[in-house]
């Protein structure tokens, strides 16, 4: 059985946990909102999810598929979500 959303071991806070990329989850859910609005509404502005416990911010990275500048690599911030957080966000 293949995972639709890749799961990996990631460090969140002081713990190493099974987690997913928020960007991968957003893509898999085929959300109609842009990523930054979606993550803010579903995770970052929620009082339920705690930074460095349920999610953590990753450094900005380039993604050629999201490029709007013509340079081929726009920067964006991704987030790592614990599996429990990802499951609740996906509901």
N, CA and C of each residue as an Amber inpcrd file, in Angstrom:
protein
   273
   0.8400000  -1.1840000   0.0000000   0.0000000   0.0000000   0.0000000
   0.8840000   1.2450000   0.0000000   0.6290000   2.1710000  -0.8930000
   1.3790000   3.4200000  -0.9600000   0.6890000   4.4940000  -0.1480000
   1.4860000   5.3520000   0.4730000   0.9420000   6.5050000   1.1770000
   0.6080000   7.5770000   0.1590000  -0.5350000   8.1820000   0.3050000
  -0.8830000   9.3000000  -0.5600000  -0.0340000  10.5050000  -0.1700000
   0.1060000  10.7400000   1.1200000   0.9320000  11.8140000   1.6450000
   2.1530000  11.1560000   2.2840000   3.3620000  11.4770000   1.8290000
   4.5550000  10.8440000   2.3950000   4.7120000  11.1470000   3.8890000
   5.0160000  10.1160000   4.6560000   5.2500000  10.2290000   6.0990000
   6.7380000  10.0170000   6.3380000   7.3140000  10.8450000   7.2030000
   8.7370000  10.7030000   7.5240000   8.9490000  11.0030000   9.0070000
  10.0970000  10.6120000   9.5150000  10.4790000  10.9390000  10.8840000
  11.0610000  12.3510000  10.8720000  10.5130000  13.2160000  11.7050000
  10.9540000  14.6070000  11.7690000  11.0750000  15.0330000  13.2230000
  11.9200000  15.9900000  13.4730000  12.0420000  16.5580000  14.8130000
  11.0720000  17.7240000  14.9230000  10.1940000  17.6260000  15.9120000
   9.2540000  18.7020000  16.2270000   9.4550000  19.0090000  17.7030000
   9.9090000  20.2080000  17.9770000  10.2710000  20.5430000  19.3580000
  11.4670000  19.7100000  19.7610000  11.3210000  18.9440000  20.8270000
  12.4090000  18.0910000  21.3170000  12.2240000  16.6360000  20.9210000
  11.1300000  16.3240000  20.2460000  10.7970000  14.9360000  19.9370000
  10.9400000  14.6230000  18.4600000  11.3090000  13.3830000  18.1740000
  11.3010000  12.8990000  16.7980000   9.9990000  12.1240000  16.6190000
   9.2030000  12.5250000  15.6470000   7.8720000  11.9540000  15.4610000
   7.6320000  11.6110000  13.9990000   6.5880000  10.8120000  13.7510000
   6.1100000  10.6060000  12.3870000   5.3230000  11.8460000  12.0020000
   5.6470000  12.3970000  10.8430000   5.0490000  13.6700000  10.4660000
   4.9080000  13.7690000   8.9510000   4.1750000  14.7970000   8.5170000
   3.9890000  15.0620000   7.0940000   4.2450000  16.5350000   6.8190000
   4.5600000  16.8220000   5.5850000   4.6900000  18.1960000   5.1260000
   3.2930000  18.7940000   4.9680000   3.0910000  19.9810000   5.5120000
   1.8000000  20.6490000   5.3450000   1.5300000  20.9250000   3.8700000
   2.5690000  21.2590000   3.1210000   2.4040000  21.5270000   1.6940000
   1.9550000  20.2610000   0.9620000   2.5390000  19.1090000   1.3180000
   2.1220000  17.8450000   0.7070000   0.6700000  17.5220000   1.0570000
   0.2810000  17.7800000   2.3130000  -1.1030000  17.5410000   2.7270000
  -2.0510000  18.4440000   1.9510000  -1.7140000  19.7230000   1.8570000
  -2.5320000  20.6920000   1.1230000  -2.7070000  20.2540000  -0.3320000
  -1.6130000  19.8080000  -0.9480000  -1.6670000  19.3300000  -2.3310000
  -2.5580000  18.0970000  -2.4370000  -2.3930000  17.1590000  -1.5110000
  -3.1880000  15.9340000  -1.5250000  -4.6670000  16.1710000  -1.3050000
  -5.0050000  17.1940000  -0.5340000  -6.4070000  17.5230000  -0.2780000
  -7.0390000  18.3170000  -1.4180000  -6.2050000  18.7790000  -2.3420000
  -6.6710000  19.5530000  -3.4960000  -7.4900000  20.7650000  -3.0440000
  -6.9510000  21.4820000  -2.0610000  -7.6330000  22.6470000  -1.5140000
  -7.7560000  23.7400000  -2.5660000  -8.8300000  24.4860000  -2.5120000
  -9.0350000  25.5940000  -3.4400000  -8.4140000  26.8900000  -2.9360000
  -8.0310000  26.9170000  -1.6460000  -7.3560000  28.0880000  -1.0920000
  -5.8820000  28.0320000  -1.4330000  -5.2480000  29.2070000  -1.5070000
  -3.7980000  29.2040000  -1.6710000  -3.1860000  28.6810000  -0.3700000
  -1.9680000  28.1410000  -0.4710000  -1.3440000  27.4590000   0.6600000
  -1.2260000  28.3440000   1.8970000  -0.7520000  29.5760000   1.7390000
  -0.5410000  30.4200000   2.9170000  -1.8560000  30.7210000   3.6480000
  -2.9330000  30.9560000   2.9260000  -4.2370000  31.1790000   3.5620000
  -4.7460000  29.9200000   4.2390000  -4.5610000  28.7870000   3.5770000
  -5.0170000  27.5050000   4.1040000  -4.3070000  27.1630000   5.4140000
  -2.9680000  27.2680000   5.4320000  -2.2180000  26.8890000   6.6340000
  -2.5190000  27.8430000   7.7860000  -2.6990000  29.1250000   7.4980000
  -3.0430000  30.0810000   8.5540000  -4.4060000  29.7650000   9.1490000
  -5.3840000  29.4980000   8.2990000  -6.7410000  29.2360000   8.7680000
  -6.8470000  27.9040000   9.5090000  -6.1620000  26.8810000   9.0130000
  -6.3230000  25.5380000   9.5650000  -5.4080000  25.2330000  10.7480000
  -4.2200000  25.8500000  10.7950000  -3.2470000  25.4760000  11.8250000
  -2.7160000  26.6750000  12.6120000  -2.1180000  27.6380000  11.9290000
  -1.3640000  28.6860000  12.6120000  -2.2080000  29.5790000  13.5040000
  -3.4300000  29.8820000  13.1130000  -4.2660000  30.7600000  13.9370000
  -5.1840000  29.9780000  14.8810000  -5.0450000  28.6740000  14.9010000
  -5.8440000  27.8410000  15.7920000  -5.2280000  27.8160000  17.1880000
  -6.0430000  27.9210000  18.1970000  -5.5740000  27.8010000  19.5720000
  -5.3730000  26.3400000  19.9720000  -5.8330000  25.4300000  19.1290000
  -5.7610000  24.0040000  19.4330000  -4.3790000  23.4290000  19.1530000
  -3.7040000  23.8870000  18.1140000  -2.4060000  23.3400000  17.7130000
  -1.2840000  24.2230000  18.2480000  -0.2620000  23.5750000  18.8260000
   0.8380000  24.3110000  19.4400000   2.1250000  24.1470000  18.6350000
   2.7880000  25.2900000  18.4140000   4.0640000  25.2570000  17.7070000
   5.0790000  24.4540000  18.5210000   5.9060000  23.7010000  17.8300000
   6.9350000  22.8300000  18.3930000   6.3720000  21.6660000  19.2030000
   5.0700000  21.4590000  19.1130000   4.4330000  20.2680000  19.6750000
   3.6540000  19.5640000  18.5630000   2.7290000  20.3050000  17.9340000
   1.8890000  19.7600000  16.8690000   2.4100000  20.0980000  15.4780000
   3.1780000  21.1590000  15.3850000   3.7310000  21.5850000  14.0940000
   4.9980000  22.3880000  14.3290000   5.7890000  22.4950000  13.2830000
   6.9780000  23.3480000  13.3130000   7.2090000  23.9280000  11.9270000
   7.7940000  25.0880000  11.9020000   8.0790000  25.8020000  10.6610000
   9.4030000  25.3060000  10.0880000   9.4360000  25.0920000   8.7880000
  10.6730000  24.7430000   8.1030000  11.2550000  25.9900000   7.4590000
  12.5570000  26.0100000   7.2540000  13.1460000  27.1570000   6.5460000
  12.5270000  27.2970000   5.1610000  12.5640000  28.5090000   4.6430000
  12.0480000  28.7340000   3.2990000  12.8320000  27.9080000   2.3050000
  12.1180000  27.4300000   1.3040000  12.7820000  26.6670000   0.2500000
  12.1880000  27.0510000  -1.0860000  12.9110000  26.7890000  -2.1320000
  12.4420000  27.0950000  -3.4730000  11.6300000  25.9540000  -4.0290000
  10.6180000  26.2760000  -4.8020000   9.7790000  25.2750000  -5.4480000
   9.5240000  25.7420000  -6.8730000  10.1530000  25.0970000  -7.8560000
   9.9920000  25.5470000  -9.2360000   8.5580000  25.4550000  -9.7410000
   7.7170000  24.6050000  -9.1530000   6.3290000  24.4820000  -9.5920000
   5.4890000  25.6650000  -9.1300000   5.9680000  26.4110000  -8.1260000
   5.2160000  27.5370000  -7.5950000   5.7730000  28.8620000  -8.0970000
   6.7140000  28.8110000  -9.0240000   7.4020000  30.0150000  -9.4700000
   6.4570000  30.9840000 -10.1700000   6.5080000  32.2380000  -9.7330000
   5.7580000  33.3060000 -10.4070000   6.6930000  34.4040000 -10.8600000
   7.9540000  34.3000000 -10.4710000   8.9060000  35.3730000 -10.7620000
   9.5970000  35.1900000 -12.1050000   9.4840000  33.9990000 -12.6860000
  10.1830000  33.7210000 -13.9160000  11.5960000  33.2240000 -13.6780000
  12.0760000  33.3360000 -12.4460000  13.4270000  32.8740000 -12.1090000
  13.4500000  31.3710000 -11.8620000  12.2960000  30.7760000 -11.7000000
  12.2270000  29.3320000 -11.5320000  12.2110000  28.8390000 -10.1090000
  12.4550000  29.6930000  -9.1330000  12.4880000  29.2280000  -7.7560000
  11.9120000  30.2900000  -6.8260000  10.6290000  30.2730000  -6.5570000
  10.0420000  31.1690000  -5.5770000  10.2300000  30.5570000  -4.1950000
  10.4500000  31.4020000  -3.2120000  10.6220000  30.9280000  -1.8370000
   9.2550000  30.8220000  -1.1720000   9.0930000  29.7630000  -0.3700000
   7.9000000  29.6330000   0.4370000   8.2550000  28.8960000   1.7120000
   7.4420000  29.0570000   2.7340000   7.6650000  28.3930000   4.0020000
   6.7620000  27.1730000   4.0780000   7.3510000  26.0450000   4.4300000
   6.5720000  24.8300000   4.6480000   6.5430000  24.5570000   6.1440000
   5.6850000  23.6720000   6.5450000   5.5050000  23.3190000   7.9490000
   5.4610000  21.8080000   8.0600000   5.9570000  21.2820000   9.1530000
   5.8550000  19.8670000   9.4510000   4.7190000  19.7100000  10.4440000
   3.8000000  18.7930000  10.1480000   2.6610000  18.5290000  11.0280000
   2.7800000  17.1300000  11.5920000   2.4730000  16.9830000  12.8890000
   2.4030000  15.6400000  13.4560000   1.2800000  14.8850000  12.7400000
   1.3380000  13.5610000  12.7770000   0.2850000  12.7830000  12.1070000
  -1.0840000  13.0790000  12.7000000  -1.1660000  13.2130000  14.0190000
  -2.4650000  13.5280000  14.6370000  -2.9900000  14.8750000  14.1560000
  -2.1150000  15.8610000  14.0730000  -2.5240000  17.1780000  13.5860000
  -2.9670000  17.0920000  12.1340000  -2.2050000  16.3910000  11.3120000
  -2.5390000  16.2520000   9.8950000  -3.9000000  15.5820000   9.7160000
  -4.1760000  14.5690000  10.5080000  -5.4730000  13.8800000  10.4190000
  -6.6250000  14.8330000  10.7530000  -6.4510000  15.6240000  11.8060000
  -7.5150000  16.5590000  12.1840000  -7.6900000  17.6640000  11.1600000
  -6.5820000  18.1590000  10.6230000  -6.6440000  19.2260000   9.6140000
  -7.3180000  18.7080000   8.3520000  -7.1290000  17.4500000   8.0370000
  -7.6910000  16.8670000   6.8130000  -9.1810000  16.5550000   6.9170000
  -9.7410000  16.5760000   8.1110000 -11.1720000  16.2460000   8.2800000
 -12.0620000  17.2590000   7.6090000
